[in-house]
Amino acid sequence: MWPPSSGPASVSRSARQARMAWPLSPDPVVTKYFDAPETPFGAGHRGVDLAAVPGQDVLAAETGVVVFAGAVAGRPVVSVDHDGGLRTTYEPVAAKVSVGAQVYRGQVLGIVLAGHPGCPVAACLHWGVRRGEEYVDPLALVGEVGEYRLKPWGGDR
């Protein structure tokens, strides 16, 4: 079970155990929450949008390898593969890393660009996480929600 139960609601954000770190510093305000799609191609919000400032550093949420740094549907995206089959994706980001680069937790991947659709502030970073083909709530991995259970990795998906 991940993350472990965090105990009373009075436990501070920093005291909760987390699998990943926030991709922005200081810890950002969430402007749009994760909304899991009911079907693989169904409606939903496959990540979270985080309030940012144009030009703000985007940080690797965990150690991994850059597997994509380029445009998807005209938007600049960076994706990083991590141990345990997790992949994080960040957009819109002007990359400062290249495909194949080893990155470490907290390392700068690039900078936030303005122009994320529906962003209510100067800039928003869309941060997504998936395991295999399944999108998961990034907030669960930074210790922001209650209990979270990842499905077993393997053939019985």
N, C-alpha and C positions, 0 to 999 in steps of 0.2 A: 504494500500500500504506500502511495507517495502523495503528498508529503506526509510524514508522521503527524498524528494529531497534535495540534499546536496548543492544546490546553485552553485555559480561560481566555475570553475575548480581550482581556486586558494585556495580553502578551504583545509587546511592541513589534512593529514591522521588522526591525533589525534582529530581534531575538528569535524569530521563527527560522526553522531550518529550511534551506532552499537548495534545489538542484541546480538552478541557474541564477545569474545575477541580472539586474536590470540593464537594458541596453542604453540607457541614458543616465547621466548623473547631473544633479541629484535625482533621487527616485522621482519619476514623473507622475503627473496626474493622468488618469485614464479618461480619454474623451469618448471612447466607444469600446464596449465590452465584447468579448467572444460570444458568438452565437452559433453553435454547432449546426451544420446542415443535417437535415433528416435523411438525405440520400447523397451519394457521392457528387452529384452535379446540382443539388438543390440549393435553394436560397439559404443564406446565412452570412456570418462574418467570421472568417477563418483566421482570426487573430485578434489583437487589440490595437487601438490607436492611442498613442501617447503624446501628450502636449510637449512641444519642443520649440526651439528657437531656430530659425534658418541659420545654417552654418554650425549648429551644435554637433559635437562629436557623437558618433554612434559606436557603441562598444560591443565587442563579442560577449554574448551572454554566458559562454562557456568555451573551453578549449576545443578546437576542432580544425577542420580543413575547409578552406573556401572552395565551393564547388560551382559557384556561379557569381559573376559580377558583370552585369550588363543590363540591357533593356528587355522588359516583358510588357507587351502591349504599349510601348512607348514610355514606360516608367522605369527609372533606374532602380535595380534590385541587387542585393547581395544575399547569398545563401551560404550557410556553413553547416557541414555535417559534423555531428558529435558522437561520442561513444554512446552505446545503447540504442542506436538506430534513430536518434533524434536529428532533425534538421531545423535550423532557425532561418527565417527569412526576414529581411529588413527592407522597407521602401517608403518613400523615395530617398535614395541614398547615392551621393556621388562617391563612388568607391575609391579608397586609398589602398586597396589590397587587390591581388590578382588571383585568378583560379589556380589552385594547387598550393597556395600559401598556407602554412601552419599558423594558426592564430591562437592566442591565449586569452583566457577569461579577462575581460576588462581592456583588451587591446583595441585601439581605434580601427574600425573597419572603413569609415568614411564619414561624411557629414550629411546631416538632414537637409533636404531641399524643401522649399515651400511648394505648395500646389497639390497636396494630397486631397482628393475629392471628399467633400463633406467635413473637412477639418474646421472646427469653430474658432481656432486660434491662429497665430501667425504661421505655424507649421505643425505637422503631426508626423510621427513615425508610426507606420504600420508594422507591427511585430507579430509574425506568425511562427508556430511550431507544429511540426508533424512528426509522427512516428510511422514510417512506411507511408501508406496512403491516407492514414487517419490524422486529421487535424486535432490538436489538443489545446487546451486553454493555457496560454503562456503564464497567466497569473498563478496557476496552480504550481508552476515550477519555480516561482520566486517567493512562494509561501504566502500568497495573498488570499487564498480561498481555503475552505475546509479540507476535507479528505479528497484525495484524487487517486484513482487506480488506473495504471496503464495496463492494457491488455497484454497477455503473453505474446512474445515475439515468436513467430513460427508459422507452421502450416494451418493451425486451427483458428483462423481469423474470422 
